[in-house]
Amino acid sequence: MERVILHADMDAFFASIEQRDKPELRGKPVIVGATSRRGVVAAASYEARVFGVRSAMPGFLARKLCPQGIFLASDMKRYLEVSAQIHRVFEEVTPVIEPIALDEAFLDVTASRSLFGSPEEIGKHIKKRVRQETDLAVSCGIARSKLVAKIACALGKPDGLKIVWPHEERALLDPLPIRRLWGIGPVAEEQLKAAGYETFADLANADLSVLRRVLGSSAEEVQKRARGDDDRPVEADREAKSYGEENTFESDITDRSVITAAITSHAESVARRLRHDSIEGKTVTLKIKLSRARKTRVSRMPGGDDEPSYPILTRSRTLAQGTNDAALIRKTAIALWDAAKIQEPIRLLGVSLSSLAPSSAQLGLFGEEPSEKHGKLGAAMDAITARFGSGMIGRAVDAPDKVTPTMRKKRGET
C-alpha cells in the first residue's frame, strides 16, 4: 500500500456528546436541532436513527417518524471544545490532517507507520486515544485513497475500524448502490437509474460514450471514482472557498425591513470572521429559498414520505476590490435583493463572500475614499464582541425585532 489514508468520523457526534454529559439520555432517541417549527436535524443518536431520523431532515418529518424523540437545542460552544480535543489527538499521529467538519477529518498516515506500526495499529491507537480524551467513539476507515477510506469508515460504523487493501477495493465497491458514490446527488441518481445503472460495478464497466449521454462531461470522472481511482491528496492547509451565513425564518417573510435586518446580521458576522482571519473577498452572493414548494423528492425513509423541495435562488456581484467591510457587504447584498424583485414569501436567506485573498489596504467602491472609518468601526465592534459576546452590538436597522440566525454556516469562528 503506497499511501495510507485514514478517514475518522465521530459517531452521532452532537447527540453522543449530549448522551455522554447527560446520563439520563443514554439509550434514548436524542435529536439535536429541529427545536423550532422550521428547524432541521443537526444530529441524531443511533436510537433515533432506528426510526429513520437523519441529519439535515426537516424537523416536522423527524417528529412524525420519531414522536418519542428527545429534541435538544445545539450547544455549539461545547461541541467546538470537544472537536478541538479530537483534533489534538489526530495531531499526535500526523501533521497532515484535512478537517472536513467538526467531527470528521482525513489523515495521511503514510509516514506515521514508522512510529505507530501497521495501519491497523494506527487506527486502534486513534480510537483508543479519542475514547480516553473524550469518552466518545470514533469510526475509522483506512485505504490508499480518500474515497475508499471514507466509504470504509461509513460501512464500519458505529465504533468501527475497517481497512481496505488495494486488492480488496473492487470487491467492496462493486455491489454498492450508486448513491454512495461521492458526487452523485438525487437528480443524477435518478437519471442513472433510469438509464439502467444501479451499482458501482455498473458505472465502472459502462461504455463511456453511453455514460456521457447521461452525465455529460463528468462521466469520465464518475467512472474513475466508481473504480476506486482517487489520487486526491490530503490537504492539510486547505483554505476556505467562501465565508457565509444563512438563516431559516420561523415563518415565511415578505417584510423588507426583516429581510434587510437579516442581511445586516449576516454581513456583520461574515465580515467579523473575515477580519479575524485577515481575509478579504470580492464576490458577494445572496442566497434565497422561496417558501412555496414546486415539487417533491421521494424520501428514502420508512413509509415513503415525500419531502418538500423549495426553489433556491442565488444572485452574485463581484466588487472591484476585495473587502471585509460589513457595510459594503450589506449594501451589495441589499442591492442584490432589490434587483431580484422577489414577489413571494421566503423561508431562508444567506449572505456569503468568495473570491478570497489575504487582506490588503481597503479602498472604497466607485472611487470612494479608503474605508478607514469603517475599518476602525469594524475593529471596535470585533473587540466588543470578543469581550462581551455576540449580539451585544450591531448596526441599527429598520427592523421591528432583532433577527437571530437559526441556522449558520461558519468557518474560523468559535
Secondary structure, DSSP 8 states (H G I E B T S, - for coil): ----EEEEEETTHHHHHHHHH-GGGTTS-EEEE--STT-BEEEE-HHHHTTT--TT-BHHHHHHH-TT-EEE---HHHHHHHHHHHHHHHHHH-S-EEEEETTEEEEE-TTTHHHH-SHHHHHHHHHHHHHHHHS--EEEEEESSHHHHHHHHHHH-SS-EEE--GGGHHHHHTTSBGGGSTT--HHHHHHHHHTT--BHHHHHTS-HHHHHHHHGGGHHHHHHHHTT-------TT---SEEEEEEEEEEEE--HHHHHHHHHHHHHHHHHHHHHTTEEEEEEEEEEEESS--EEEE--STT--EEEE--EEEEEEEEEEEE--HHHHHHHHHHHHHHHT--S-EEEEEEEEEEEEE------GGG----HHHHHHHHHHHHHHHHH-TTS-----S-SS----SS---SS--
